[in-house]
Amino acid sequence: MKALTNLLVGVGPLGLFLIAVVDGVGVPIPVGVDFLLVFLAAKNPDQAYLYAALSIIGSLLGGMGLYYAARKGGEAYLLKFTASGRGEKFKFWFLEYGLLTVFIPALVIIPLPLKVAEICAGALGVRPSPFFFTLLGARIPRYLALAYLGARLGEGSWPWVKAHGWHMGIFGVALFAVLYLMTLIVHRRRTRVA
């Protein structure tokens, strides 16, 4: 465990940034950005918000890279990931709920499928700016909160996050419901005006 600790501390800000980019593109990383951010913020509380900023920027670059790859590949790229099983369900959800399927998994810490939603956004022609601001609006509070926890709770941060996973899940579901209802209300108002 000490070797892993030393490796993670040695990764530092640039390593965290690169891991966030790679994770954002959709490459599975054994040590996730969340864990690494909390860990580094706990070890160096004075740099916690630098770590958060680098995680946000790296995640945005990676997410936009995946979005543009899907946009260029179009339907063929989308079909590869959504032909059957869970991918097919996520495509249906994206078609039904739009960018909410990007926002919620990008915001909450519990593992939810984000990459298929990002691929759907690109392949189905969502404009770049709404996609970017959806991802940004989710990543800022997520990574700032994790940096804050790491800086405040130190080594007890990650056990605290794990212990409150259900609370975060309930928050994610409630947030989805509220945002979905707001989307329905706006949609109905637009159809009345048109």
Buried (B, 14 or more C-beta within 10 A) or exposed (E): EEEEEEEBEEBBBEBBBBBBBBBBBBEEEEBBBBBBBBBBBBBBBEBBBBBBBBBBBBBBBBBBBBBEBBBEBEEEBBBEBBEEEEBBEBBEBBEEBBBBBBBBBBBBBBEBBBBBBBBBBBBBEBEEEEBBEBBBBBBBEBBBBBBBBBBBBEEEBBEEBEEEEEEBBEBBEEBBEEBBEEBEEEEEEEEEEE
